[in-house]
Structure formats: C-alpha cells, structure tokens
Amino acid sequence: MREKLAEASYVTVRVMRCGRDDYSYQRMAIPQKVFERILNDGDKNTGSLEDMMAEMLPFVSPVQLFIQEPDGRFSFYTIPEDLNELSDYPPQGRPLQGTIAHITETLEHEARDEAADEGLEL
C-alpha cells in the first residue's frame, strides 16, 4: 500500500509484544476510507519508536497505523473499536518475530522505502 499523506510515510502494521524483548510484526492492507477513518477517530501517540514499543503490554495485539512524520518522529494510531481490529482485511506477507531493535529497524526501513516510492525524504 503506497500512499502519500501530508508529506508523511505510513505502514499499517500489527505489532505484538510477546515477551521482555520479543516482538511480532505483520503488515496489513486497508482501504483508503478506513485509513482516513483511523486518522480521524483513532488515538495518536507520537515519540520514539523504541519507547512506544517498550510500553506495550505482552500478548496484547493491537493493530495500529504506523507513520513516520516528516520530522523523523513516529506516530501510532489506534484502531477504533467498531473496526474490529481490521479483522476484515488480510495481513500481507509473513509475520516477522524478533527483538525490539530488529522490529524497529524493519519499521524504519519500510517507512524509508514507502517515502522513497512517493518521492519523499525522511
């Protein structure tokens, strides 16, 4: 899913904390109208990717919209409850499991790739 939103790059992902330094990650595909609904109705948390992931509770699997802002910070948007954690939309690719460093590196890399595809620079 390649979209341009106010000079920000985004990747929709499911990130789950499985243990102390053990995380699972999987991309999601969602329609544009659902994306816009999340931006309007979801709760936004912005800051360091590592700090936001470290605050996650183990074995809770929130689906969140991941955005790298133009200033380099990251934002996660929660999914409104009535969207049922996007269960109507399929995951993309295989899930990835690893340490916080491995998952954050993957997320940062994907955000850079999405930005480059849209002619943005992060």
N, C-alpha and C positions, 0 to 999 in steps of 0.2 A: 504494500500500500504506500504509494508515494504521494504525499500531499504537501502543499505549501500553506502555512498559516502564519500570517503576520511576521514573516522572517524567522520563524521557529521551525525546527525539525522535530517530528514526533514518530514514535514507535509505540504501538499498542501491545502491551505485554501482560502476562500473568507471572508474577514473581511470588514465590512462596518460600518462607524461611522454614527449613527442615530441622535445623539444629543450631548449635552455637555458631559455627562458621560454615554452614551448609545451606545452600540456596538452590532452588529450582526455578527455571526461566523458560517461558514459551511465548512466542509471538502469537498475536490474534489478528484476524481480519474483520473489520467492521465497516458498515456503510457510512458515507459522509453524514447523513442525517443523524445517525446515532452518535458519531463523533461530535457533532455540534451540540447535541443534547448533553453530552458529558461535560463539555466546556461550560455550558450554561448552568447546569444543575449539580455537577459534582463538586466535592470539596477539593480544594487545591492546597498542596503542601510543596513549598519550594525551599531548596537548600542544597546541601552536599548530598550527593547520591549515596555515599558510604553511610552518612549519619541517618538518612531516611531508611535505608535498608536495615541498619543495626537496630532501629526502633521497632521493626516488625516483630510480631509475636510468632513463635514457632507453630507450624502446621495450620496457619490461617492463610488461605489462598485468595487474597483479594485480586481482582482484575483491575488494573489501573492503567490509565493513559499516561505514558511516559513522554515528556517533552524536554528537549534541551533548549533553553531560552537563548536569545542572541547574546546575552552577557556571559554565557557559559554555565550558569547555574542550571539545575534540573528541577522539574516540577512533576509531581504525580497527581493525577485527578482520580478521585474515587468514582466508582460507577453507581449511579442512582439505583436504589433497591429494586424498583419496578422493572429494571432491565435484566434481572436475574443473573447477575454476573456474566452477562453476554453469552449465556449457555446456548442461545440460538445461532451463534456464529462459530465457525470451526477454527481450531488452532492451526497455525501454519508451521510446517517443518517439525522437526523432532525436538522434544524438550532437552534442555541443557542443565546439568547439575554441576555445582562447584562452589568454591569459596566466594566470599564477598568480593575479593579482588578480581577473581575470574569473571563473575557475573557483571560487575561494574565495568570492567574492561570491554566486555561484549556489548553492553548497552551503549557505552560511549562510542565504540567503533560503529555500531549500527546507526546512531544519531549522526555521526560524521558522514557516513555513506548516504543516508537519506538527504542530508543537507547538500552534499555534492551533486546528487542526482537532480536537485532542484535549483542548482546554481547558487546556493547559499554558502557562506563560510562561517564555521564555528571555531 
